[in-house]
Amino acid sequence: MKLGRTPGFLVFIQLCLSMSAFAAVGVTVHPAKASLTLSEPQQYTATVINTTNHSVLWFVDGIRGGNSTVGTISTSGLYHPPAKRSVHTIKASSVVQPSATGSAQWENLSGEPLQHGKIQLLYEQQR
C-alpha cells in the first residue's frame, strides 16, 4: 500500500482525531434550583464532562467560596445560606477550563423558614 495515493483519506483521519481531542469541557450543577430554609444547608454536585480532571471551584454570586452576605460554599459543594431573605446563584467552574461553568439557584423568597418545595409554591400563589 502506498500512502501517496490516499492523501484525502489520511487528512480525513487526522482531522477526525484532532477534532475529538479538543471536545469542549462542560459543567452541570445539581440540583439546578433549591428552595430551603435559612438555616438548612444544601449539597450541590458538579458533573464535568470531556476531561479526566473533574475538579471544580465553587462560587456564590461570583465570589469564590462565598461570604457571610451571600452564604458560603465548601470545596465539596456544601452551601450554607445567609440568614436573610435572598436569591443567590451557585456556580461551579472547571479547573481545567475556567470558562466552562454550570450554575444553580438557591432562594428563600419569604424570609421565613419553610419546608422543601414550599417557597416556590407560595410565591406562585401570590402572583
C-alpha positions as CSV (number, residue, x, y, z in Angstrom):
1,M,0.0,0.0,0.0
2,K,1.4,3.4,-1.0
3,L,0.4,6.2,1.3
4,G,1.0,8.7,-1.5
5,R,-2.1,7.5,-3.3
6,T,-4.5,8.2,-0.4
7,P,-3.8,11.7,0.8
8,G,-7.5,12.6,1.3
9,F,-8.0,9.5,3.5
10,L,-5.1,10.4,5.7
11,V,-6.1,14.0,6.0
12,F,-9.6,12.9,7.0
13,I,-8.3,10.6,9.7
14,Q,-6.0,13.3,11.1
15,L,-8.9,15.8,11.1
16,C,-11.2,13.4,13.0
17,L,-8.5,12.7,15.6
18,S,-7.8,16.4,16.1
19,M,-11.5,17.3,16.5
20,S,-12.2,14.6,19.0
21,A,-9.1,15.5,21.1
22,F,-10.5,19.0,21.6
23,A,-14.1,18.4,22.7
24,A,-15.4,21.3,24.8
25,V,-15.3,20.8,28.6
26,G,-18.8,21.0,30.1
27,V,-20.1,21.5,33.7
28,T,-23.5,20.8,35.1
29,V,-24.6,21.7,38.7
30,H,-27.3,19.6,40.5
31,P,-29.8,20.4,41.8
32,A,-30.5,23.3,39.4
33,K,-32.8,25.0,41.8
34,A,-33.3,24.7,45.6
35,S,-35.7,26.4,47.9
36,L,-34.7,25.9,51.5
37,T,-35.0,27.3,55.0
38,L,-32.5,29.9,56.1
39,S,-30.6,27.5,58.3
40,E,-30.7,24.5,56.1
41,P,-27.5,23.7,54.1
42,Q,-27.8,22.4,50.5
43,Q,-25.4,19.9,49.0
44,Y,-24.6,20.7,45.3
45,T,-22.7,18.4,43.0
46,A,-20.9,19.2,39.7
47,T,-20.6,16.9,36.8
48,V,-17.7,17.7,34.5
49,I,-17.5,16.1,31.0
50,N,-14.9,15.8,28.3
51,T,-11.9,15.9,30.6
52,T,-10.3,13.4,33.1
53,N,-10.0,16.2,35.7
54,H,-13.4,16.6,37.3
55,S,-12.3,19.2,39.9
56,V,-14.3,22.5,40.1
57,L,-14.1,25.8,42.0
58,W,-17.3,26.9,43.7
59,F,-18.7,30.4,43.7
60,V,-21.7,32.2,45.2
61,D,-22.8,35.3,43.3
62,G,-19.4,35.4,41.7
63,I,-17.5,35.2,44.9
64,R,-15.2,32.2,45.2
65,G,-16.3,30.2,48.3
66,G,-18.9,32.9,49.1
67,N,-19.0,35.0,52.3
68,S,-21.3,35.9,55.2
69,T,-23.6,38.1,53.0
70,V,-24.3,35.7,50.2
71,G,-23.7,32.4,52.0
72,T,-20.6,30.1,51.9
73,I,-19.9,27.1,49.9
74,S,-17.2,24.5,50.7
75,T,-14.8,22.9,48.2
76,S,-17.1,19.8,48.3
77,G,-20.2,21.9,47.2
78,L,-22.0,22.2,50.6
79,Y,-23.8,25.6,50.7
80,H,-24.7,27.4,53.9
81,P,-27.2,30.2,53.2
82,P,-27.1,33.6,54.8
83,A,-29.7,34.3,57.5
84,K,-31.9,36.7,55.4
85,R,-34.4,36.7,52.6
86,S,-32.5,36.3,49.3
87,V,-31.8,34.6,46.0
88,H,-28.3,33.5,45.1
89,T,-26.5,31.9,42.2
90,I,-24.2,28.9,42.9
91,K,-21.6,28.3,40.2
92,A,-19.1,25.6,39.6
93,S,-16.1,26.3,37.3
94,S,-13.9,23.7,35.8
95,V,-10.2,24.0,37.0
96,V,-9.1,22.7,33.6
97,Q,-11.1,25.2,31.6
98,P,-12.4,28.0,33.8
99,S,-14.8,29.3,31.1
100,A,-16.7,26.0,31.4
101,T,-19.2,26.6,34.1
102,G,-22.5,25.3,35.4
103,S,-24.9,27.2,37.8
104,A,-27.8,26.7,40.1
105,Q,-30.1,28.9,42.1
106,W,-30.8,29.0,45.8
107,E,-33.7,31.0,47.1
108,N,-35.8,32.0,50.1
109,L,-38.4,34.4,48.9
110,S,-40.4,34.6,52.1
111,G,-37.6,35.3,54.5
112,E,-39.2,32.7,56.8
113,P,-38.1,29.1,57.4
114,L,-40.2,26.8,55.2
115,Q,-40.1,23.2,54.2
116,H,-38.6,21.9,50.9
117,G,-40.6,22.9,47.9
118,K,-42.9,25.3,49.7
119,I,-41.2,28.6,48.9
120,Q,-41.8,28.4,45.1
121,L,-45.4,27.3,45.6
122,L,-46.2,30.2,47.9
123,Y,-44.5,32.6,45.5
124,E,-46.6,31.3,42.6
125,Q,-49.9,31.6,44.5
126,Q,-49.2,35.3,45.3
127,R,-49.0,36.3,41.7
